[in-house]
């Protein structure tokens, strides 16, 4: 065995931190580390088709496993490409560590090829921790601090390692001045809520007559406690988009996802409540919260700095959500029957009827709501779900019922297109014995998904369970942006901006050795899901869907939004007759439910 290098020390430290795999792309600025990975055999290196997708894979790994995701890239363009994934991690509060190569120290400042000021480049996205390693002795210390910062702050950390440092001999660290030794050890804090805060929270809840919960990803380990407390006091349960997997949406008090893409029941619950309990949520859709002053509020969060950021709360409860809810359950008064409980249950039942009616609404040729709805009840109990950004998020939020314990993730706060297949790959690699289902639109596929299907075709033969099912809604349109333009700008559709090139996703899958299924009729949807979930290889279901199905906010405000959409459709001319008809149908369906 040859001389040990700093690159070998890097790999050793990654192993000490329990890193199973690294996502990245090769380049001269990081080749020495790649050589050390080859010599070691672990962690596994997962080659993406693009550094941005490698970064999304690392974020997905962190979301599905709870462990830090690690990405690796060369300097210059490779580092720039990581930024989107790093911001995804920052905005959704997940721990990732980026290891980025840099030109040798001797040429820094000379405007050398691919030389970028990486510390300034990552100043905002890695505000928790970013450091360039300037001596071999720094490597263990900097890596340890990066992982601890990522875990403690649930945020990105960046480590920049010049090429010549990677190539230097591994140092023998002695106890002396100017040398700091550290340990690859971290344990999460147990943040116990204060009794006085719990008592104040219980007082607010007991005084309220119409209590609503807003549940976010911070309640990931508290689903049972959320439902128990809601059942005891008759509280309506709404969720953020990231909180959706942590609430059983079959519960009679579960009103579904809030916000622009949420449910009519969530609009009723948040619009009519007099008491709001925010549990582990930092959802930015503040216009869908109760109007300030309309509801007293309690917020439970393990991060004290997050409390009061989105709504003027009366009581802050800093601590673990499950522990706080269990303590509150002993302090709040039970309400077996109340007008509010009946109102919430009625709103939830109305929403379920509306969702079913909308999915059954005829479209040309396939209603995308039906395409997603048919997956409900078919998802394997051990599946993992990845969702892309675009109109498909609306249908996921409104139509997909997740079995208990099935995780589902997407780029929520950054809302970056192209995340679904990288996320799905990270989920699959973390547990190859579990099926993965990814939901995407054609815009996201053309932006990033097509290239990473190549990665799927490369990796799937080694998976214990080969099921990796991707549904693509092919409507030839950037549909979400089109409807946003109509709704928010009052502008008609802009053909050159919104139309997408025609592409056969099912045939492309077959070219890669995968299975492709093309759905052109609503009757073909259910058999397509059944066949895909029973296949012996990854499957792409290409659904030819209708771009004219409206992305209508399901709230009272949606009626005004519907008027704005209709005005924009009229400006577009006679070719929008079908879209106007669908919009009128959707508005009438909700109006009929409110009358009944």
Buried (B, 14 or more C-beta within 10 A) or exposed (E): EEEBBBBBBBBBBBBBBEBBBBBBBBBBBBBBBBBBBEBBEEBEBBEBBBBBBBBBBBBBBBBBBEBBBBBBBBBBEBBBBBBBBBBBBBBBBBBBBBBBBBBBBEBBEEEBEBBBEBBEBBEEBBBBBBBBBBEBBBBBBBBBBBBBBBBBBBBBBBBBBBBBBBBBEBBEBEEEEEEEEBEBEBEEEEBEBEEEBBEBBBBBBBEBEBBBBBBBBBBBBBBBBBBEBBBBBBBBBBBBBBBBBBBBBEBBBBBBBBBBBBBBBBBBBBBBBBBBBBBBBBBEBEEBBBEEEBBBBBBBBBBEEBBBBBBEBBBBBBBBBBBBBBBBBEBBEEBEEBEBBEBBBBBBEBBBBBBEBBBEBEBEBBBBBBBBBBBBEBBBEEBBBBBBBBBBBBBBBBBBBBBEEBBBBBBBBBBBBBBBBBBBBBBBBBBBEBBBBBBBBBBBBBBBBBBBBBBBBEBBEEBEBBBBBBBBBBBBBBBBBBBBBBBEEEBBBEEEEBBBEEBBBBEBBEEBEBBBBBBEEBEBBBEBBEBBBEBEBBBBBBBBBBBBBBBBBBBEBBBEBBEBBBEBBEEBEEEBEBBBEBBEBBBEBBEEBEEE
